[in-house]
Amino acid sequence: MIDETTLETCDLGGCVGALLFDEHPRSTPGRVRPFVWAYLLLRGAVTRRECEQALTGHVHGADIRVMDDPLERTELQVVIDDVLATMVSSGLLRVNGDLYVLKSEALGKTISTACQLDAQLPDHLLLESRG
């Protein structure tokens, strides 16, 4: 990791072009999707609020400020909504109020994700697949 002493010892006048990483990255679908899957694999359902609470302390400050949005959402909320909407439209989830639930028809994708992560399937999918 690059720290202050690294920059001071560089003989290029402060290391012009030194690459610094932000501790809190911007929220993107690729960074939000694993948090959604974590809840889905744990209990088979997730709400936007749960994902938002899990991510708020880990994303860039600009992502948690209310933006110019007709629904007065933050950038993080917009990204989470987009991820959930994509998963609904692809047939992985069904909506029950504000709860997004894994569909039993999505068993193949869920098994694949669980295998990739060396994780366990949610209990409701295990029970449905036995019957």
Secondary structure as the mmCIF struct_conf table of DSSP 4:
data_model
#
loop_
_struct_conf.conf_type_id
_struct_conf.id
_struct_conf.beg_label_comp_id
_struct_conf.beg_label_asym_id
_struct_conf.beg_label_seq_id
_struct_conf.end_label_comp_id
_struct_conf.end_label_asym_id
_struct_conf.end_label_seq_id
HELX_RH_AL_P HELX_RH_AL_P1 GLU A 4 THR A 9
TURN_TY1_P TURN_TY1_P1 ASP A 11 GLY A 17
BEND BEND1 GLU A 23 HIS A 24
HELX_LH_PP_P HELX_LH_PP_P1 PRO A 25 SER A 27
HELX_RH_AL_P HELX_RH_AL_P2 PRO A 29 ARG A 43
BEND BEND2 GLY A 44 GLY A 44
STRN STRN1 ALA A 45 THR A 47
HELX_RH_AL_P HELX_RH_AL_P3 ARG A 48 LEU A 55
HELX_RH_3T_P HELX_RH_3T_P1 THR A 56 HIS A 58
BEND BEND3 VAL A 59 VAL A 59
HELX_RH_3T_P HELX_RH_3T_P2 GLY A 61 ILE A 64
BEND BEND4 ARG A 65 ARG A 65
STRN STRN2 VAL A 66 VAL A 66
BEND BEND5 ASP A 68 ASP A 68
TURN_TY1_P TURN_TY1_P2 PRO A 70 LEU A 71
STRN STRN3 THR A 74 THR A 74
HELX_RH_AL_P HELX_RH_AL_P4 GLU A 75 SER A 89
TURN_TY1_P TURN_TY1_P3 SER A 90 GLY A 91
BEND BEND6 LEU A 92 LEU A 92
STRN STRN4 LEU A 93 ASN A 96
TURN_TY1_P TURN_TY1_P4 GLY A 97 ASP A 98
STRN STRN5 LEU A 99 LEU A 102
HELX_RH_3T_P HELX_RH_3T_P3 SER A 104 ALA A 106
HELX_RH_AL_P HELX_RH_AL_P5 LEU A 107 LEU A 117
TURN_TY1_P TURN_TY1_P5 ASP A 118 ASP A 118
HELX_RH_AL_P HELX_RH_AL_P6 ASP A 123 ARG A 130
#
